[in-house]
Amino acid sequence: MEWIAVIPFVVVIIAAIWTKQVIPSLLFGVIVAGYLVDPHWLSGMMTGFSFIYEGLMDENNLKIIVFLYGFSALIGIVKMAGGIKGFVQEATERINEKRGAFILTWLSSVGTFTAPSFRIVTIGPVMKAMRKKIPMTKQELGFVIETTASPLVVLIPVATAFVGYMTSVIELSLNQAGTTGDAYSLYIQSIPFNFFAFAMIAIGFYLSFFHRNKKPATDVQENKEADKQDHWEDCHPAVTKDLPAKPWRLIVPLVSVIALTFFLMYQVGVLNGESGFQALINPNVLDAMVLAVVLTLIGFVVYLTVKKEPLKKTMDALIFGGNEIMGVILLLATVWGLSKGSEALEFAPTISSSFEWVPPGFVAVVIFIVGCALSYFIGSAWGTWGILMPVGVSIAVAAGSSLPIVIGAVFASGTFGAFSSPLSDDTNTTAGILNLNAVQYARFKLKPALIAAGVAAALYFGISFL
């Protein structure tokens, strides 16, 4: 009977692959957990939802929700204020050759690494406007853009929309596995072991600067007549003709978030008695990120009001931008609920008693391969991490494996799906901007993604002997 603790996770994985929808699958898993704890037809359902309520009442989880909503709201105002359009317009006017376009693509990651979709929306229109000057197909351009999206963002440990979520799933997984550790420090330690992300970035860098295709881009257009009428201002609402072009309204808020995050992280560390670099790596990093986003948001609203932007228009953009993250918040709520349900079913003891025989070095490679398959079929890095991280950490603890390596493997597997799946937001956003068929474009990316995944799997297998 002890194996009933695994049933909710099995249900979630099967439902996610079958429906291609993560949130309903996770909710179904939470309800199943509720009925396993209390099989009564009414109280079982109530128990399932109580797991979600418990997760939402956690202080750190509430901070993550505030950070994500505030950050998304800030991006919404940046779009409305013409920050993204201004950046794109300035870039397209100043750059007139392939190498300059790709240098900008890589250098712009310094200021736009906060979220993959934000990276794509910011740099995609630039590359679209430059396409006739670059001897690459649309698919190759999309590939280069995306290698600086999810594969890059997952490696950056501060001021991104990913950090709060990634540390959250590590923390709940540690609690579920009955072990201790600082979630943020473990995330930092896991970064060198996200082998897939590093491999994809290397391939993208090669295509950017050493690609030798001499065919003009117009030779591979799917619809030449439509392409003649195509313009970068038509490719996404963030760069539409109706918006002003104010590049500093993108650059200043992002610099503010990054600078304030580091400053507040250091001050929180000093407040806790730390000094030097150690003050930057502290368990209160989430507090610093929340404060940095909120202070920047308030300052930006005040600035726009002084510049005679209607306050109602600004607030509408703030609310609209924040509401765009509600799908992610629902995902988080169901992930936290599944974690609480798993704790009630004593998931960790079940894993500990059943997987002690697994050789410690092989946990990462197995988790990575399973996670790649899962993330490809559901198209969600965050969904994959939420489903797989508790399982991976529990098995790693039971088998005595290195937690940073296993955590890195879980993050790498989710990154694979975000990059290669036809269902992922990255794939569909890039395809929409460049006027590509999303399925055909995903098929084009799959071969190099599989090569990178093969390299990553070989590395996980190789370090198992160290």
Secondary structure, DSSP 8 states (H G I E B T S, - for coil): -GGGGGHHHHHHHHHHHHHS-HHHHHHHHHHHHHHHH--STTHHHHHHHHHHHHHHHSHHHHHHHHHHHHHHHHHHHHHHTTHHHHHHHHHHHH--SHHHHHHHHHHTHHHHTT-HHHHHHHHHHHHHHHGGGSSS-HHHHHHHHHHTSHHHHTT--SSSHHHHHHHHHHHHHHHHHT----HHHHHHHHGGG-HHHHHHHHHHHHHHHH----S-GGGG-S-HHHHHT--GGGS-GGG-TTS---THHHHHHHHHHHHHHHHHHHHHHHHTT--GGGGTS-TTHHHHHHHHHHHHHHHHHHHHHHTT--HHHHHHHHHHHHHTTHHHHHHHHHHHHHHHHHHHTTHHHHHHHHSTTS-GGGHHHHHHHHHHHHHHHH--HHHHHHHHHHHHHHHHHHHT--HHHHHHHHHHHHHHHHHH-TTSHHHHHHHHHHT--HHHHHHHHHHHHHHHHHHHHHHHHHHTT-
